[in-house]
Structure formats: structure tokens, C-alpha cells
Amino acid sequence: MKKSSKLDIGYIAKLAHLHLTPEEETLFSRQLADILGHIDKLRELDLKDIPPTFQAAGTVDVTRKDLVDRQRVLSQEEALANAPDKERGFFRVPKVL
């Protein structure tokens, strides 16, 4: 989008249910025009020989191994020990409809 074109920030604000002052409309119109100008510059780049990527930082595997820590495992009785209401080995809670 060219900087000279007028962006209808009032219409966008109405769609988003925002109440903007005239000063805010002017400010946001200018900011949105700048953002769209940068996007237009990016569109000019020749990217046909650049493979798409989903992770630019090179992070490989950030998840931990799924191991059971036996020191932190509670038996069913221990887990239910402080339950305010229990029934047949389970927590009893009110129905949520």
C-alpha cells in the first residue's frame, strides 16, 4: 500500500469495536501506513531460491524426556488424603452444566 493512499482507520476501528479520538485515528493511520510500506518493501525481495523455514533460530528439541520421578509420585490414598469429598477412590466434585 502506498503512503499517499488514505487508510480508513475509522472503519477498521469500528470493525474492532474501538472508540478512537481523531488524534488516535491520525496516529494509527500513519503507523499502519508505515507498516504496510515495510511489507511492500519485503514483497520486492526475490525469494525464489530461499527455502521456507519454520524455525529460524535452529532450536532442535526443547522438550524434556518424559521420565517418572518416583520421589514425587503420590499413591491414590496420599492424593485423596486432603480431598474435601471423595467417592470410590476418586475426587468428587459438583456437576458443571
Residue, then its C-alpha position, 0 to 999 in steps of 0.5 A: m500500500k502506498k503512503s499517499s493512499k488514505l487508510d480508513i482507520g475509522y472503519i477498521a476501528k469500528l470493525a474492532h469495536l474501538h472508540l478512537t479520538p481523531e488524534e488516535e485515528t491520525l496516529f494509527s493511520r500513519q503507523l499502519a501506513d508505515i507498516l504496510g510500506h515495510i511489507d511492500k518493501l519485503r514483497e520486492l525481495d526475490l525469494k525464489d531460491i530461499p527455502p521456507t523455514f519454520q524455525a529460524a533460530g535452529t532450536v532442535d528439541v526443547t522438550r524434556k524426556d518424559l521420565v517418572d520421578r518416583q520421589r514425587v509420585l503420590s499413591q491414590e490414598e496420599a492424593l485423596a488424603n486432603a480431598p474435601d469429598k471423595e467417592r470410590g477412590f476418586f475426587r468428587v466434585p459438583k456437576v458443571l452444566 
